[in-house]
């Protein structure tokens, strides 16, 4: 029999080793108050019992629909609630393969296409999508609550699911950005999940093994980031706090430190920056942040000024670098000094760092260090190499992420080799696809265009017009012509508001000196104040 670890095996072990420890603390807030009333603890023993109740419930409900164990079942959820964890883990425990969709993919047609592409046999949906699933190609069920699960307490617990092969499917995730109008399937095998268990244990190691670590829920369980971090936390018997919202306030951060003993802050870089900037003006908040054992961020690099402030003020920053396809791949060490920001691969992996292209030379013939960029490639025999359907013809997975080797085995991230940006919650957006659609549908109106929006809730489109035209009328016409294209995209990829179409004079956008290409990052920097104003008004 195969000996592979999974989210289910580590939960069973934790329920034995840490039975009475809180696995979660859940924010309880009355409708009349803006602050959390109490943080409800849920023990590891109760967590396992709830997952087993969920498994009983879903086996009974899906058996009625003739959905056999080992079938793929879609779950279209927020991924931000304890009940979502139970629906996902319970579905696995019942022997099914969860295919996870977040609420950020609001178009049911795309969800239905992805279900069919994965050969899914059923769909479990959040109640907010009740009216959207009427024409689903598979049987549908509303997601269940703990009270629903208890109705099946007397049912027999399904046998513990064990894979027949390391190539058996365990999950299906999706890329967070759309390609050709639709996200890509990211199948995760039992062997891959085994590597996630190994890597997440290292990434979540407590500073003090004699004290329970308490960390924050950082994103949707329907995306790989939070799923990865929860598996790591479970292995150490750590507690995960479900805040009132993912972009919780600095006041709530202090409350979690005081009332929940938070000592590991896990956040996307965009949200962490808010706390760091507030701490610049608030010495008390800075002291609270300095007390944290680890401040782990992911998704995007921290802005340089925030990173420098953090290191100068002894914040224990850790950058965890990863992707949907691979999970976490590299992280920085919890240290100070000039090499604190360097990234190193996690243990037990096999990665290659290959030249991204010939090193550019200056007129004097000298090679610039920054031009000697290396692409991170996950080798085919690395245990975390993504599914074969995602690999190149050479059998390896090419991430498209570029690095500079600062010291032997230590790297600095230098961006991507493609035209993707990451949004506020670190979900990816294909800017080139949006630009190509604008050129195809609005070629008579637009001379040049570029999409920006790194770290923003949604992208913005800069336009250099092809002819004299009232700017407001031009923006409305662009939105009208591109509406069908954006209807199929994630919320964080859509441009449907005229405020996010910005018209500038022809030739105004910054360009490269040699080829005259518009420089995306330079546009973001040049128009930062304007973009801050626009997004601030849209909040």
VOPA-953033 format. One line per 8 residues: number of its first residue (from 1); their letters; for each residue y, z, x of C-alpha. Coordinates in pm, whole numbers, always signed. Last residue first. Example, Ala and Ser with C-alpha at 12.3 -4.5 7.8 and 13.67 -1.06 7.14 Angstrom:
2	SA	-106,+714,+1367  -450,+780,+1230 $
END
This chain:
539	XXXXXXXX	+5149,-282,-1388  +5316,-625,-1430  +5662,-504,-1324  +5524,-359,-1001  +5330,-681,-936  +5650,-884,-949  +5861,-638,-747  +5600,-601,-472 $
531	XXXXXXXX	+5565,-980,-460  +5940,-1020,-409  +5942,-761,-131  +5637,-918,+36  +5777,-1272,+33  +5783,-1335,+406  +5468,-1128,+474  +5251,-1290,+208 $
523	XXXXXXXX	+5381,-1635,+304  +5302,-1561,+670  +4947,-1463,+574  +4892,-1792,+391  +5040,-2018,+657  +5125,-2357,+506  +4984,-2633,+725  +5240,-2827,+932 $
515	XXXXXXXX	+4978,-2943,+1181  +5136,-2823,+1506  +5408,-2572,+1420  +5216,-2402,+1140  +5408,-2365,+816  +5625,-2109,+638  +5710,-2197,+275  +6064,-2326,+216 $
507	XXXXXXXX	+5987,-2698,+265  +6060,-2780,-99  +6246,-2493,-265  +6049,-2209,-416  +5864,-2165,-747  +5655,-1853,-798  +5368,-1863,-1049  +5256,-1502,-1096 $
499	XXXXXXXX	+5532,-1433,-1349  +5394,-1726,-1550  +5090,-1512,-1632  +4741,-1666,-1643  +4643,-1666,-1275  +4286,-1540,-1269  +4080,-1435,-966  +4087,-1054,-1019 $
491	XXXXXXXX	+3987,-1101,-1384  +3682,-1302,-1279  +3690,-1676,-1348  +3575,-1898,-1631  +3903,-1899,-1826  +4090,-1983,-1506  +3983,-2348,-1508  +4059,-2390,-1880 $
483	XXXXXXXX	+4409,-2248,-1836  +4506,-2476,-1545  +4712,-2726,-1747  +4883,-2461,-1961  +4964,-2231,-1667  +5115,-2525,-1475  +5320,-2625,-1782  +5454,-2272,-1825 $
475	XXXXXXXX	+5559,-2256,-1459  +5739,-2590,-1475  +5926,-2489,-1793  +6038,-2168,-1622  +6148,-2360,-1313  +6350,-2626,-1495  +6255,-2949,-1325  +6356,-3144,-1018 $
467	XXXXXXXX	+6052,-3313,-874  +5741,-3243,-662  +5788,-2867,-682  +5702,-2631,-392  +5479,-2377,-565  +5355,-2030,-472  +5062,-1906,-679  +4985,-1535,-714 $
459	XXXXXXXX	+4641,-1375,-706  +4523,-1070,-902  +4519,-691,-858  +4676,-722,-510  +4524,-631,-173  +4552,-988,-47  +4737,-1187,-315  +4823,-1536,-195 $
451	XXXXXXXX	+4765,-1886,-330  +4936,-2188,-176  +5109,-2492,-320  +5266,-2820,-215  +5431,-3114,-395  +5353,-2991,-744  +5452,-3156,-1072  +5279,-3494,-1061 $
443	XXXXXXXX	+4974,-3340,-894  +4941,-3080,-1167  +4575,-3104,-1270  +4410,-3202,-942  +4660,-3027,-714  +4642,-2709,-922  +4261,-2724,-922  +4252,-2766,-544 $
435	XXXXXXXX	+4482,-2466,-503  +4262,-2248,-723  +3945,-2354,-539  +4115,-2298,-202  +4209,-1944,-297  +3850,-1833,-349  +3891,-1469,-451  +3687,-1177,-318 $
427	XXXXXXXX	+3664,-827,-459  +3821,-561,-235  +3950,-351,-528  +4308,-473,-480  +4189,-828,-407  +4025,-983,-102  +4120,-1331,+15  +3897,-1633,+67 $
419	XXXXXXXX	+4002,-1951,+245  +3749,-1965,+523  +3710,-1853,+883  +3773,-1490,+805  +3990,-1217,+956  +4023,-1073,+1307  +3804,-762,+1296  +3798,-575,+1626 $
411	XXXXXXXX	+3467,-527,+1803  +3261,-290,+2014  +2932,-388,+2178  +3091,-439,+2520  +3461,-365,+2474  +3727,-539,+2266  +3497,-817,+2142  +3723,-1007,+1901 $
403	XXXXXXXX	+3583,-1062,+1558  +3558,-1327,+1286  +3383,-1293,+950  +3230,-1618,+818  +2916,-1418,+737  +2662,-1670,+864  +2318,-1566,+745  +2039,-1695,+970 $
395	XXXXXXXX	+1748,-1930,+906  +1901,-2222,+1099  +1943,-2412,+770  +2196,-2153,+653  +2099,-1843,+461  +2184,-1748,+103  +1862,-1867,-65  +1665,-1687,+209 $
387	XXXXXXXX	+1785,-1352,+75  +2022,-1157,+295  +1941,-1037,+648  +1918,-658,+625  +1592,-622,+818  +1726,-849,+1095  +1471,-1123,+1162  +1693,-1401,+1027 $
379	XXXXXXXX	+1991,-1297,+1235  +2302,-1175,+1058  +2585,-1377,+1216  +2926,-1229,+1296  +3156,-1507,+1416  +3324,-1458,+1752  +3687,-1532,+1837  +3805,-1619,+2186 $
371	XXXXXXXX	+4148,-1723,+2057  +4277,-1366,+2060  +4210,-1345,+2435  +4433,-1647,+2492  +4298,-1889,+2753  +4543,-1997,+3022  +4593,-2370,+3088  +4970,-2346,+3126 $
363	XXXXXXXX	+5019,-2536,+2800  +4814,-2268,+2628  +4441,-2290,+2580  +4235,-2252,+2266  +3883,-2115,+2301  +3628,-2358,+2161  +3491,-2256,+1822  +3363,-1955,+1631 $
355	XXXXXXXX	+3183,-1830,+1940  +2870,-1634,+1838  +2831,-1265,+1768  +2467,-1214,+1675  +2322,-932,+1472  +1986,-760,+1468  +1996,-429,+1279  +1834,-92,+1348 $
347	XXXXXXXX	+2152,+112,+1388  +2487,+13,+1236  +2695,-242,+1421  +3003,-119,+1609  +3368,-141,+1501  +3667,-45,+1718  +3946,+144,+1539  +3909,+466,+1740 $
339	XXXXXXXX	+3926,+274,+2071  +4292,+359,+2139  +4246,+732,+2088  +4094,+942,+1813  +3738,+971,+1685  +3518,+925,+1381  +3344,+612,+1498  +3413,+276,+1341 $
331	XXXXXXXX	+3163,+103,+1118  +2953,-209,+1101  +2717,-382,+860  +2755,-222,+519  +2599,-420,+233  +2475,-761,+343  +2543,-1008,+60  +2818,-808,-109 $
323	XXXXXXXX	+2999,-752,+220  +3049,-481,+481  +3280,-299,+721  +3304,+81,+702  +3629,+197,+865  +3625,+569,+941  +3948,+771,+950  +3950,+1142,+1035 $
315	XXXXXXXX	+4323,+1194,+987  +4468,+1337,+1305  +4836,+1265,+1238  +4874,+990,+1499  +4548,+833,+1383  +4655,+822,+1020  +5009,+705,+1095  +4868,+421,+1306 $
307	XXXXXXXX	+4632,+316,+1025  +4909,+329,+768  +5142,+118,+986  +4865,-133,+1056  +4778,-188,+692  +4423,-60,+641  +4160,-329,+681  +4004,-446,+355 $
299	XXXXXXXX	+3685,-365,+165  +3616,-24,+314  +3757,+321,+371  +3598,+645,+487  +3816,+953,+526  +3581,+1203,+688  +3579,+1579,+746  +3880,+1628,+518 $
291	XXXXXXXX	+4125,+1902,+623  +4378,+1648,+755  +4406,+1508,+402  +4499,+1851,+266  +4756,+1900,+543  +4908,+1557,+468  +4934,+1646,+100  +5135,+1957,+191 $
283	XXXXXXXX	+5360,+1758,+427  +5468,+1521,+147  +5684,+1227,+251  +5440,+1060,+491  +5158,+1194,+273  +5272,+962,-7  +5219,+664,+222  +4874,+790,+319 $
275	XXXXXXXX	+4778,+852,-43  +4880,+501,-154  +4712,+350,+152  +4381,+499,+39  +4399,+289,-278  +4433,-40,-88  +4174,+64,+171  +3898,+110,-84 $
267	XXXXXXXX	+3806,+474,-105  +3551,+733,+11  +3707,+1075,+83  +3453,+1310,+238  +3533,+1685,+221  +3576,+1745,-153  +3524,+2114,-226  +3518,+2047,-603 $
259	XXXXXXXX	+3806,+2268,-718  +4052,+2256,-428  +3963,+1922,-267  +3916,+1756,-605  +4253,+1894,-722  +4422,+1762,-406  +4284,+1413,-480  +4394,+1450,-843 $
251	XXXXXXXX	+4751,+1514,-726  +4725,+1212,-495  +4650,+1001,-801  +4321,+834,-880  +4273,+460,-819  +3908,+476,-928  +3985,+658,-1253  +3928,+1011,-1387 $
243	XXXXXXXX	+3725,+1081,-1075  +3342,+1074,-1059  +3267,+1311,-773  +2954,+1244,-568  +2763,+1543,-427  +2551,+1522,-113  +2179,+1591,-91  +2172,+1397,+235 $
235	XXXXXXXX	+1954,+1114,+101  +2150,+1106,-225  +2475,+1036,-39  +2335,+727,+131  +2199,+582,-193  +2536,+654,-357  +2721,+473,-77  +2515,+156,-111 $
227	XXXXXXXX	+2548,+140,-491  +2922,+205,-453  +2966,-93,-222  +2706,-329,-372  +2887,-399,-697  +2763,-309,-1047  +2792,+59,-950  +3167,+4,-972 $
219	XXXXXXXX	+3391,+158,-709  +3462,+450,-474  +3293,+756,-627  +3432,+1038,-414  +3249,+1259,-164  +3115,+1614,-137  +2904,+1700,+165  +2685,+2006,+131 $
211	XXXXXXXX	+2716,+2235,+434  +2453,+2297,+703  +2452,+1929,+809  +2819,+1956,+917  +2974,+1613,+983  +2764,+1471,+703  +2576,+1141,+759  +2681,+886,+497 $
203	XXXXXXXX	+2687,+570,+712  +2362,+666,+885  +2178,+724,+558  +2332,+406,+416  +2172,+197,+690  +1815,+319,+635  +1832,+309,+255  +1995,-34,+266 $
195	XXXXXXXX	+1711,-152,+494  +1455,-50,+230  +1670,-232,-26  +1624,-551,+181  +1247,-507,+193  +1234,-456,-183  +1430,-779,-226  +1795,-823,-319 $
187	XXXXXXXX	+1895,-1149,-491  +2266,-1232,-454  +2341,-1488,-726  +2659,-1684,-670  +2971,-1639,-880  +3079,-1927,-1106  +3353,-2187,-1133  +3254,-2394,-830 $
179	XXXXXXXX	+3234,-2076,-620  +3355,-1754,-781  +3433,-1434,-595  +3263,-1093,-614  +2929,-1243,-513  +2663,-1141,-758  +2395,-870,-755  +2027,-912,-842 $
171	XXXXXXXX	+1810,-610,-781  +1456,-515,-670  +1292,-856,-621  +953,-864,-451  +976,-997,-94  +860,-668,+62  +540,-728,-129  +343,-566,-410 $
163	XXXXXXXX	+640,-346,-492  +586,+3,-634  +724,+107,-972  +639,+468,-1069  +422,+447,-1380  +620,+456,-1706  +690,+801,-1852  +518,+839,-2190 $
155	XXXXXXXX	+748,+878,-2490  +839,+1223,-2622  +1188,+1220,-2472  +1261,+889,-2647  +1549,+1010,-2866  +1686,+1188,-2560  +1784,+852,-2411  +2022,+782,-2698 $
147	XXXXXXXX	+2196,+1117,-2646  +2232,+1034,-2276  +2408,+715,-2379  +2260,+365,-2399  +2395,+21,-2318  +2388,-206,-2620  +2090,-438,-2642  +2063,-817,-2622 $
139	XXXXXXXX	+1772,-1062,-2646  +1831,-1373,-2432  +2045,-1689,-2459  +2345,-1485,-2578  +2531,-1632,-2875  +2651,-1306,-3030  +2723,-1148,-2691  +3103,-1152,-2698 $
131	XXXXXXXX	+3158,-945,-3013  +2989,-634,-2874  +3151,-670,-2532  +3331,-331,-2543  +2994,-171,-2621  +2882,-234,-2260  +2591,-476,-2246  +2217,-480,-2183 $
123	XXXXXXXX	+2087,-835,-2149  +1728,-959,-2172  +1473,-1192,-2008  +1654,-1297,-1693  +1555,-1629,-1534  +1814,-1578,-1257  +1991,-1905,-1344  +1959,-1821,-1712 $
115	XXXXXXXX	+2131,-1486,-1669  +2394,-1650,-1450  +2471,-1906,-1720  +2496,-1632,-1984  +2738,-1432,-1767  +2950,-1743,-1714  +2961,-1814,-2089  +3037,-1446,-2158 $
107	XXXXXXXX	+3369,-1461,-1968  +3486,-1110,-1878  +3359,-1082,-1519  +3562,-774,-1421  +3342,-579,-1661  +3077,-577,-1390  +2753,-771,-1398  +2429,-638,-1248 $
99	XXXXXXXX	+2087,-800,-1268  +1849,-504,-1287  +1481,-571,-1205  +1248,-391,-1447  +979,-130,-1373  +1094,+151,-1604  +1236,+326,-1297  +1454,+22,-1227 $
91	XXXXXXXX	+1595,+26,-1581  +1643,+402,-1551  +1840,+355,-1227  +2077,+105,-1393  +2112,+278,-1732  +2140,+619,-1565  +2406,+501,-1322  +2598,+353,-1616 $
83	XXXXXXXX	+2573,+687,-1801  +2740,+854,-1503  +3037,+626,-1554  +3213,+367,-1336  +2963,+80,-1345  +3177,-90,-1608  +2867,-254,-1751  +2696,-588,-1811 $
75	XXXXXXXX	+2331,-512,-1729  +2102,-815,-1707  +1725,-766,-1713  +1494,-940,-1466  +1126,-902,-1554  +909,-676,-1337  +788,-502,-1656  +743,-739,-1953 $
67	XXXXXXXX	+1015,-812,-2207  +828,-855,-2537  +1144,-759,-2735  +971,-442,-2863  +873,-376,-2500  +1242,-378,-2419  +1321,-76,-2639  +1019,+132,-2535 $
59	XXXXXXXX	+1051,+61,-2163  +1425,+119,-2188  +1398,+464,-2347  +1122,+594,-2121  +1316,+479,-1814  +1636,+641,-1942  +1451,+970,-1988  +1325,+935,-1630 $
51	XXXXXXXX	+1681,+877,-1506  +1798,+1186,-1699  +1523,+1400,-1543  +1615,+1275,-1196  +1983,+1362,-1251  +1886,+1700,-1400  +1693,+1798,-1086  +1971,+1661,-866 $
43	XXXXXXXX	+2217,+1882,-1050  +2500,+1762,-1274  +2832,+1948,-1234  +3116,+1900,-1489  +3459,+1886,-1324  +3709,+2052,-1558  +4032,+1988,-1744  +4133,+1679,-1545 $
35	XXXXXXXX	+4503,+1593,-1569  +4684,+1354,-1803  +4627,+1571,-2108  +4616,+1495,-2481  +4299,+1289,-2465  +4108,+1576,-2307  +3969,+1525,-1958  +3624,+1593,-1815 $
27	XXXXXXXX	+3579,+1445,-1467  +3213,+1437,-1365  +3077,+1624,-1064  +2760,+1463,-938  +2445,+1545,-740  +2511,+1918,-779  +2256,+2117,-580  +1979,+2285,-778 $
19	XXXXXXXX	+1698,+2043,-685  +1799,+1975,-324  +1463,+1911,-157  +1259,+1814,-464  +1530,+1626,-656  +1635,+1474,-323  +1287,+1332,-261  +1271,+1179,-610 $
11	XXXXXXXX	+1619,+1031,-564  +1524,+886,-223  +1219,+717,-375  +1420,+570,-663  +1703,+425,-454  +1435,+260,-243  +1205,+324,+52  +912,+100,+138 $
3	XXX	+564,+211,+233  +349,-83,+122  +0,+0,+0 $
END
